[in-house]
Amino acid sequence: MRVGYFDCFSGVSGDMTLGALVDAGVDGRAIVEAVGSLGLPGELSFEAVRRGGFRATHARVKTPEEHAHRHWRHIEALIDKSTLTASQKDLAKRIFLKLGEAEARVHGIDLARIHFHEVGAVDSIIDIVGSAVGLDLLGVDRFECSAVPPGRGFVRAEHGRMPLPAPATAEILKGVPLADSPVEMEMTTPTGAAIVTTIAERFGPLPAMTVESIGLGAGTREVPGQANVLRLFVGAIASSPGSDRVFMLETNLDDLPGEVVGYTTVKLLEAGALDVFTTPIQMKKNRPGVMVSVLCDEARIPAMEEILFRETTTLGVRRFPVSRHKLNRKAVDVATEYGAIRGKLGWLENRPPTFSPEYDDCARIASERSIPLREVFDAAHAAYARSASEAAPAAEHHHPHEH
């Protein structure tokens, strides 16, 4: 399994992400071409620089001065009309949505009414869209990230002088382990925070991996005593890709309405739990109760426990490590008579794969066309079976001769 790991010892921003991706081997020309299809008055280029004595790649964005405030619908339209692939458009929208939802919570207004202020400027749009393209072109199976240093001091924004982390950045980094930094500056921008929290499946130390390439993305400023760069390690997981270790959190409840238990499970999943489920149990004095079980990465334990203590009446949470054995997996798209449907392939070594259509895609199509959901699932399975049978003869034709 190929992994991309972001080492954010000097924080993370949009231009640092772009620079690290290109420095790690992504074709910068492909990113420039994709960004150009947005039709915005900006120019993106990449150049080799030195930060703290180390060579790195800096993404330079030149734009004319503007005072436009864009809403979510404006940015969504820009992305839709571009030449980005479907997966790149989806990732760019998810990053912007993460930003928009954070701004909406900070200002207490609906997402549709949010002005994207600084992140709606041309340079920030180029940073996010370019990063989405580069992350897709990198071709890894998953991303992981270190703890994130937000920085110290104050920053001046449209609403005036604000302490760090900026409100939107702090909102986005909820549940993410933060690292201290002695540097008095904004180390992590809202754009950088939105990128890593959208793509990273785990926050923690560098995993055991065989490193293939290392990309260094330069920040704009020189920082005394510290290289202002973002490192991106690209490589293969050294241990079995089908095994990992996560944590199980459990708590028993017998005095909560079912609606509160359901709401709690939703909040846990929103905060990054890998899975949440409930089990009916018999408690002391023959009281019926429910056990809430939460599966999560070690870095997310504090966030999960905070939700359990806040939303329920529990007095304690059990925690213990569990090992998982997982199928190899790969994202695939299939073409059906109803349109493209995303799905996943899962397989063990030397065993044929199984295909699972993406529920959200199938449900959307079933709702839009007023047809049974099972018909959409059947169409997706049939489309995968056709594509697999068409690919089989080609694979046999190219089978190497044995001597």
Buried (B, 14 or more C-beta within 10 A) or exposed (E): BBBBBBBBBBBBBBBBBBBBBBBBBBEBEBBBEBBBBBEBEBBBEBEEBEBBEEEBBBBBBEBEEEEEBBBBEBBBEBBEEBEBBEBBBBBBBBBBBBBBBBBBBBBEEEBEEBBBBBBBBBBBBBBBBBBBBBBBBBEBBBBBBBBBBBBBEBBEBEEEEBEBBBBBBBBBBEBBBBBEBEBEBBBBBBBBBBBBBBBBEBBBEBBEBEEBEBBBBBBEEEBEEBBBBBBBBBBBBEEEBBEBEBBBBBBBBBEBEEEEBEBBBEBBEEBBBBEBEBEEEEBEEEEEBBBBBBBBBBBBBEBBBEBBBEBBEBEEBEBEEEEEEEBBBEEBBBEBEBEEBBBBBBBEEEEEBEBBBBEEBBEBBBEEEEEEEEBBBBBBBEBBEEBBEEEEEEEEEEEEEEE
